[in-house]
Amino acid sequence: MRFSKLHASGNDFVVLDNRDGKVYSFVNDLRLDMKDFVVKVCAFHTGVGADGLILIESPDDPKNHFKWQFFNSDGSVAEMCGNGSRCAVRFAYERGIAGQEVRFETLAGIIKAEVLEKGRRVKVLLTKPKDYRDVTLDVKGTRLEGSFINTGVPHFVVRVEEIDSLDVVSLGRAVRFHPAFEPKGTNVNFLQVVGENKIKVRTYERGVEGETLACGTGATACAIVSYLKGWVKGSPVDVFTKGGDLLRIHFLPDLQEVYLEGPVVWVFDGELREELFL
Ligand SMILES: N[C@H](CCC[C@H](N)C(=O)O)C(=O)O
C-alpha cells in the first residue's frame, strides 16, 4: 500500500490516495478497523510515525477537487486540520488532482487553498472562526484566564509572559480533558507576544495527546484571539512555532476571511507492508 509522508512546519502526516477505495479494501482484507490501521501507521518506532493520517478521496460534488478523511494519530477523526490541509493540497497539486487553486471537502466544510512556489508553500482559507468566548480555568493550582474559539476544530488559548519554560504537556493535558470542554475536548494553546504582530505559540494537540511542533488551526486561533484582545494590531500576524517555522495568518478586519500560510515539505514515499498489521 503506497503512502507519502509530508510535514507542514513539523506537523507531520501520512497521506494515502484512496480515490479508488484501495485503502479501505486493504484495511478490510486485514480484518482491521480504520482506528487500528491509523494508530499502527502513525506510531513512532513501530510504524511510519506521524501526527495524523489523511485519505484523499473523490469529491461528493464534482465542483471540488477531492474530499478527505482526517485522522489524528490516536485514530480519532477531526473535523479539520490546518497543517494537514497544507499537506493534502501539496499532494493533490503534485499528483495532478488539482491545479494552483484547490477546493476540497472536509467535515468542517469546503476548504479553498492556493498553491505557492510549486507547492513548497500553501495558503489555506480556513473556516470562519466561531464560538469565541472568554474562559477562566483553575488547573493544577494555576488560574488560566483564556479564551475559547473554533477555527475548524476547538481551541483554548491563553497568553503567558514566558512560554519556553512552560510545562505544556502537563498543563495542556489538564485543560484538554477539563469538564468545561466535554464531551469532545479541545486543543490547548499557549501564546507569548514577542513583537508587533508577532507571537510565539506552543500547542498541546487533541488526538495526538502531546505537544506538536506546529498546529495550524491553533496558530490561527492564537492570532485571532490576540487581534480581538488588541495584543496585536492586525493582519498579517506572524506565528513562531515550537519547531521554529514561521506561519503567517492573514485575515480581514471583520474576520470573514482567515488564511493560514506556510511551508510544506514532501519527505518521502513508501510502501506499507501487511506484516505491520499482523
Ligand atoms: N488534533 C486536532 C486536529 C488537527 C489540528 C492541527 N494539526 C492543525 O494543524 O490544525 C484536533 O483533533 O482538533
The ligand as an SDF file (V2000), in Angstrom:
LIG
                    3D

 13 12  0  0  0  0  0  0  0  0999 V2000
   -5.6090   17.4970   16.6120 N   0  0  0  0  0  0  0  0  0  0  0  0
   -6.6310   18.4250   16.1140 C   0  0  0  0  0  0  0  0  0  0  0  0
   -6.7680   18.2790   14.5880 C   0  0  0  0  0  0  0  0  0  0  0  0
   -5.5060   18.7150   13.9020 C   0  0  0  0  0  0  0  0  0  0  0  0
   -5.2400   20.1460   14.1560 C   0  0  0  0  0  0  0  0  0  0  0  0
   -3.8230   20.5980   13.8510 C   0  0  0  0  0  0  0  0  0  0  0  0
   -2.8830   19.5760   13.4880 N   0  0  0  0  0  0  0  0  0  0  0  0
   -3.8370   21.6810   12.8040 C   0  0  0  0  0  0  0  0  0  0  0  0
   -2.8390   21.8690   12.0980 O   0  0  0  0  0  0  0  0  0  0  0  0
   -4.8610   22.4120   12.7200 O   0  0  0  0  0  0  0  0  0  0  0  0
   -7.9720   18.0840   16.7270 C   0  0  0  0  0  0  0  0  0  0  0  0
   -8.2850   16.9200   16.9320 O   0  0  0  0  0  0  0  0  0  0  0  0
   -8.7140   19.0380   16.9770 O   0  0  0  0  0  0  0  0  0  0  0  0
  1  2  1  0
  2  3  1  0
  2 11  1  0
  3  4  1  0
  4  5  1  0
  5  6  1  0
  6  7  1  0
  6  8  1  0
  8  9  2  0
  8 10  1  0
 11 12  2  0
 11 13  1  0
M  END
$$$$
